[in-house]
């Protein structure tokens, strides 16, 4: 069971100056879109990928397979960029 987590030195926070959520990595800044923000809010290093998908599917009353596709795409992209470990 995959448990996504932020890699060492990566922080996800609300930036008051930009009035937006940002993902800060060493020498990198990511500005996630609204979908990515909702996913990243659930990445805590404890919750499994399945639990994140289930939470979002229930909260947004959306088909689980659609949510799973979005979550997988966002986390794979951030993993390839060195921000998230899967």
Buried (B, 14 or more C-beta within 10 A) or exposed (E): EEBBBBBEEBEBEEEEEEEEBBBBBEEEEBEBEEBBBBBBEBBEEEBEBBBBBBBBBEEEEEEEEEBBEBBBEBBEBBBEEEBBBE
